[in-house]
Structure formats: structure tokens, C-alpha cells
Amino acid sequence: MHASYVKNSVGGRIFDFLNVLLMLILAFVMLYPFWNQLIVSFNEGIDTSKGGLYFWPRVLTFDNYKYMFNNSELGRGAVISVLRVVVGTATTLFCSGLLAYITTVRWFSGRRFTRILFLITLYFSGGLVPTYLLMSKLHLMDTFTVYWLPGLFNAYYMLLIASYMYNLPDSLAESARMDGCGELMIYIKIIAPLCTPVFAAVAVFSAVGHWNSWFDVILYNSSGKWDTLQVYLRKILLDVEQVGKLTNEQKQMAEMRKLTPLSIRAATTMIVTMPIILSYPFFQRFIISGITIGAVKE
């Protein structure tokens, strides 16, 4: 009765109104930049340069996207990006999950040392130059393997998965050991299926990281043989920016009427982020559970 009275009181209603208003303002501040990029990508380039675009395009056009998708190399880059996401996410899940399982096996005397050893990598790294030299010595330069091999074991993902595994009953693994089942089979047949929620959350984190990655492509793939979608989009954006530096004014105006760095940059942003945004609703509950896993204590 007391809680109901407080909620129905004048002060309670004012608090609810201000709370909803604050959430709406916060949602608008977060969503509007994305919406603005969307309308800029559908607006004519030279008109966009005038500014004043807020909620809808002034001069609707699809030329920005036509120019992007007419690039013959864009499809090849998209295939390589998807392949990287699939292979990189699958291998990271398996290896990081197996590492997490090793650190949760209570009879393994080295589990604490293994955990500390990988935790150190969260705070210290070899650096850019030593890493580059290592990839070169391993003959991983200009290969697809360089995209997924360095990320097989991730300390942060190991912590998330291990925190979830700690809450699983020990009797499941013990009964399997009594029946003669090996540790690898226990992990694959028993532990991994029970960890589907945390695996889904980690899969989203890993997939987004692989999808957005571009610096390592430029660093380790100098030949351009394994360029991903993000690198091709970057090249297109740089090419369009060169249009603004043309000395011939008539040619410059003809090109920039349809293509300007601002409008192409907006279209690039949409192409890169839309796959992630469209997939987010399907994995939202797993992402939330993955974030809150570390807060659960036994």
C-alpha cells in the first residue's frame, strides 16, 4: 500500500514523467547521429555541402549507393569479410572456450597459473613492431590466416566463459569422467552445449570486432590480395576525396554534384553498420546476459 501510494502521489508522477522524458532525450541523442548519416547518404552530394539537413533528405538520390555498389571489387571484399567473421568467430569460440574450461577444472593444479598468465595479456602486450615482426617470421604476411590465428585465445572472452562455467554443477563432468570420457569430449559434448548463452554473447563481440577490423588488413596485407570490405570502402572514400582537389572547375562540379566526400562517407557508414544493426535484435538478450555475467558471484 505504501509503495502504491508513493507511485500515485504527485511527487511520484512527476518523477515518472521526468524519468521518461530523460530517457527519451537520451534515446534521441544516441539515435539521431545515425539517422542524420542515413539521410545524408540519400541526399545529393552538392546539396549536402550546403548543410541544413536534419530529419529528411532535401534532394533524394541513390547515386551515392550506386557508385559504391558499382565497384567490382566490393563484392569480393564482402565475401572475404564474411569469411573472416565466420572463421575468426568459430575458432575464437572453440579455443577461448576450451581455455576457459581448463581454468575451471578443479583437479588441474596449473589452472590458477594459466589464468594469471592470460590475465597479464589484458594489461601488457608485445607492441606493434614486435607483433609485426612475429607475423613476418611466421610467414603469415599476405595470408588469410593472419586474420584469425592471432585471436585464437582471448583473455577477456576466457573470463566471461569461465565465469559462466563456474556456475555449472561439477557432478556433470565427474559422472562423465567415471564413465571413461576424456576432457576434450566432456567439453564438446557436455559443457559447450550448456554454455550456449555465453557463447552467443561472445560470438557477437568477436564477430563485430572482426567485421569492423581494418588496420590489421592494411598492416599485414600489403599486396591487397585479402582486402576486406572495410578496406575497399576506405579506398573508395579516399578516391572520392581526391575529386575535391581537381583543378578543372567544370569537371569538379560535374563530379561533386553526385559524389562528395561527405555523402560517400555517410553511405560507407551505412553499408558497414547495417549488418550489425540488423543482427543485433536477434542477439540482444545474449549480449545483455554476457555483459552481466561478470557481476554474478557464487
N, C-alpha and C positions, 0 to 999 in steps of 0.2 A: 504494500500500500504506500509506503514511504517513497519507494522508487517511482511508482506510478504518479504520485503527487508532484514530485520534483520534475518529472518529464512533462507533465501537463501544465505546470506553472508558467508564468510569464517569462521568468528567467530561463527556464528550460527550453521554451520555444525560441527565445532569442538566441540561445546557444546553438540550437539545432540549425536555425536559419544562417547564422554566421559560419557554422561549420560547413554547411552545404555550399554557401557562397565561396568560402575559401577553397574548397575542393574544386569547384567549377573554374575559378580563376587559375588554380594550379594546373588543371587539365588543359585549359586554353593556352597557357604559357608553354606547356610541353608539346601540344599538338600543332599549334599554329605555325612554327617554323617549317615543319614537314608539309603542311598544307600550302604554305607560301611557295616552297620549292616545287610543289606539284603544279600550281597554276603558272609559275614561271616557265616550267618545261613545256606547257601547252600554249604559250604566248609567243607571238612573233618576236624575233631577236631584237630588231632595231627599236620596236615599240617598248620592249622590256628595258632598254637602255634609258628610256625617259623616266623610269621609276613610277611610283604611284600604284603599283599592283598590290592589292590587299586580300581580296576574297574571291575573285574570279578573273579569268583572262579577259583582256580588252580586245585583242585580235587573236582569235582562236586559230591555231595551226598545229599540224602534226609533222612539220618539216624537221624539227629537232630529232624526233624519234626515227623518221625516215632516214636521215643522214646516219644515225647511229647503226641502224639495222641493215643498211645497205653495205656496210663494211663486211667484206667476205671473211675476214679473219675473226669476226666477233663470235660466230658460231663455234669455231674451233676453240677459242678461248673459253667459251661457256662449257664445252664438253670437258676440257681439262680441269676447270674449276669444280664442276660437279664430281668428276672422278677423284679429285683431291679431297673433297669433302667426304665422300663415301669411304675411300681407303683410309684417309687420315683419322676419321672418327672411329671407324671399326677397329683399327689397330690400337688406337689410344685407349678405347674402352676395354679391350681384352687385356692389354698389358698392364694398364694402370689398375684395372680391377683385380688382376692376378697379384699385383704387388700389394694392393690393399688387403687381399685375403691372407697373404703371407704375414703381414704385420698384425693380423688378428688371430693367428693360430697360437693358442696359449702355450702349447708344449714346445714351440720353437724358441730356443734360447736367444737367437740372434734377432728377434723381431724388434726389440727396442732399439738396437743399434741400427738396423735397417731403416727404421722410421726416422731416427735422428739424422742419418746420413742424407736422406732425401729432403728432410726439412731444411737442411743447410742450403740446398739449392734454391729455396724460396728467397733467401736473403743475399746470396753471393752467386755470381756467375763468372765464367771464364773471360767474358768480354767479347766484343765484336771481332777484333782482329784474330785472337786465338781460335775462336769458333770458325772463322772463315778459313784459317789455315788447316784446321782439323778436317773440315769438309773437303778441302782440296787434297789432303793426304789420303783420305778415304776414297778418293775418286768419285765423289758424289756430285761434282760440279756438272751442270747441264744434264742432269738426270731427273726423272720424276721421283726417285727415291728420296731425294733431299727434302721433299715437301713433307713426308710423313715419318721418316726414320728418326729424326731428332726429337720428335714429340711422342715417342712410344710411351715413355714413363713421365707422368706429370705429377709433381708432388701435391699440388692443390687438389687435383681430382682424386688422388690417392687418399687424402684426408677426408674428403666428402664420402667416398665409398666406404672407407674403413669405419667411419662414424656410424654408418647405416648397418654395416655387418656386425658391429659390436652388440647391436640390439637383437640379433638373431639367436635363437636357442642353441647352445653348444651340443645338445643331445642329437641334433640332426647330423652334424658331422661325425660325432662319436659313434653313432649307430652305423653309419656308412663305413667307418674305419674297421669296426668289428666284423663287418661283412666282407672285408678284404678290399675295399675300394681305395684307390690311390688318391693323393691330394689333388692332382690335376682333374681327375674325374669328379671328385667332390665339388670342386669349384665350378666345373662346367655343368654338371647335372643337377646339383642341389643349390649351391649358394647363388650362382648367377641368376637363375630364374626367380629367386626370391628378392633379388635386388633390382628388379625392373624399374621401379620408380626413380631410384637414384641414378641408374644407368641412363634413363631417358633424360634426366636433368643434365647430367654430364655430357651426353650426346649433343644436346642443344648448345651448351657452352663451347664444346670443341668444334662443332660444325660452323658456328658463327665465326669463331676465330680463324678457321681455315678459309671460309668464304671471303672474309674481309682482308686477309693477308695479301700483301703485295710487295713489301720491302724485301723479303727473302727471295721473291721471284727475281727481282732486279739484281739482287746481290749474287745469287748462286746460278742464275740462268742467263749468262751474258749473251749466249748465242740466239736467244729468243725462241728456241725450239719448244719449250714447255711454258710459254707465256700463258697466264690465266686471263680470265675475263677482265679483272680489275686492271691489269697492266695494259690490255688493249684499250680499255676505256680511257685510261690515263694518256695513252698515246694520241687518241682521237682528240681529247681535250687540249693537249699541247699543240696539235696541228691547227685547231680552230683558233687558238690564241695567237698563232702566227699570222692569221688573216688580218688581225688588227694592226699589224706592223707593215702592211703592204704600202708601197709608195704611190701606186696608181690609185687615185681617189675614186674614179669611176668603178674600177674593179673591186675596191674595198667596199663601197656602198652596195654593190650588187651582191657580194658575198655576205656581208653582215646583215643584209635585210632578212636573210633566212637563218644565218648562223652567227651567233655571238658567243663569246666565252661564258657569259652569264647564263644564257638559255641552255647551252650544251652542258654546262656544269650541273644545272638543275636536272636535265634529262639523265645524266650519268648517275646522279644521286638516286633517282627513282629506280633505274634499272638495277642498281646494286642492292638497294634496301628492300624492294618489293618482295623478293623471295623470302626474306627473313620475316617481314611483317605478315605475309600471308600464312606462313607456317607457325607463327607464334601462338595463335589461339588454340592449336591442337596440342601444344606442349606447355601451355601456361601453368597448369596445375603441377606439372613435374618441375618446372623452373622454380616455382614458389616453394615446393617441398624441398628441392635441392638447396635453396638458399637458407632455409631454416633448419637443415639437418645439423649443422654445427652447434646450434643453440640447445639441442636436446642432450640432457645429461642423464646418466644412469643413476 
